[in-house]
Amino acid sequence: MTDPATDAPPPPEAVGPLTRGLSVLRVLSAGGGRQAVGDLVRATGLARSTVDRVLSTLARLGHVRTEGRDAVLAPGLLELGNAYLAACELPDRLGPYAERLADALDESVSLAVPDGDGVRFVHQTTRRRAMSLAFRIGDLLPAERGAPGALFAAGWDEDAWRRWRERRAADPTDAGFPAVPPRRASDSGRGPGRDADTNSGTNSGTDPAADPAADPAADPAADFASRVEAARTAGWSLDDQLIEPGLVAVAMPVRDALGRPACAVSVVSHTSRLAPGDLPAAVLPQLRETVAEMGQALAAPPPPIAVPTTPRHASWMRASKQELGPEFVESLARGLLTLTAFGTGRAALPLTAVAEATGLARATARRALLTLGHLGYLTSDGRLFRPTPKVLELGFAPLSGLTLPEIAQPHLAALVEQVHDSASMAVLSGTDIQYAARVPTVRIMSVNITVGTRFPAYPTSMGRVLLAGLPEAERTAHLARTTLAPLTRHTVTSADRLAALLEQAREDGYALVDEELEEGLRSIAAPVRDRDGRVVAAVNVSTHAGRRSPTEDRDALLPALKAAAARIEADLHTAGRYLRVPLT
Ligand code: PHB
């Protein structure tokens, strides 16, 4: 497979539309996940019409949305990063150990893998205090900044060191690493703000610090090389504020069955908690123990070959093409689809398996795999293809902060477009519901509802589906704590009657509440379940009670409401695979 670092020309079979689609995704990701379409055109150098077709294809895939003039990354894009993370198995196998270590030390713990001459995060358990920046899954560090890089560089050959020096020369401020604060061009490669003053090369030649030959610490290559040597000897590596003042970390490698470092575990702290010199002694004993356990977890037999779970299939592609015509670029959609053939128990696949999983013709799958390989998203030994951590570059970090309200908002807006009534999402908070998202139309309530508004759960449709979703014992306990006051003449105030209505809501999968919270107000709600099937939120449509009968409202609103809830759930399940998605 061609090495992207050598800038080899694309293979003759390379799929142009796939290459162009990936460059749009990369630019959009580097811009934080939202960019004006005009800026995308400028940054990619592609024609406006090409960018438009790429965006409509990506929108169909659920990978982006357009909002006015902006293109915005959408949760569906996380499917690609999920495929890599599932295939590499590191978060699934080692995540629980990282969590335990973070709990034991009360510090952040992360897992990172080598990615070219950089280091990419694949897991984060943040106990980060407000004072320092937190890296996200998918973020990339230069190897020389941060603790893990020195561990990985211990295995570099001459070529890798040459590429590292070339990158440093070509990008003196680390502009290619948007997750880290800029390096000062004159910096030694140590942390800006720590000893940058003593090492800055702006002094006259009489200052020994300005002359690399006189002071090895002033020569970035020598400084990094000596840290790499120290890490090789000690088996661990220290980040003494290499990224930003105050941020300190200790890392150790976790080796695979062949003794190669599969990833690095970092314990991250702050100088206000622990002086850099004290950090190793404070964390190494527990870190060593955890690394040993992680090594054993990696050596456990691989999961059985799994059945593919590609979210879409070649037949979906054909239907989309029929519907959208030239606005659906099939070769781009197919190319991205091949990445989702990888996953748990599907870390390395031959062409045939990718074609089978996706329903694509072998020749189509082959061209897509070669293109992705050329661009560095896959490696191959000639027969088996494997996704690389670079796949996370496609939007994973910018999407990793998504909350459930952010996920829900566009789906609620689409629902409101469809039914012309207000739609909301709420979560349970004590015996109340609390609004977490809302898309209003006309106001039909006497009180103005905003995000954060609370109502008692029992006389509301969202409250009823949330209560209906509780385990039996919790539901009973909840009802015992609640006083059922008559808010209108329709409010159900009998505990037995309410219990029966909740049971009904559980069976039906929705609740309709008619004028129990406020006269004239009717609403219908459906549950939103997380990956484990727990009801974590409810979505509703509220309407005027005078317009139609309750049955007519149910027939008119429920299908669209359930479809919206299903779309929110699908995004939540994709996002929740490797990320913790806040509910409010
Ligand atoms: C982190 O996980 O945020 C982290 C890891 C290693 C470092 C610095 C920060 O050296």
Residues whose N, C-alpha, C, O or C-beta is under 5 A from the ligand:
A	BS01	PHB	S110 F135 G146 A147 P148 D239 A249 S266 V268
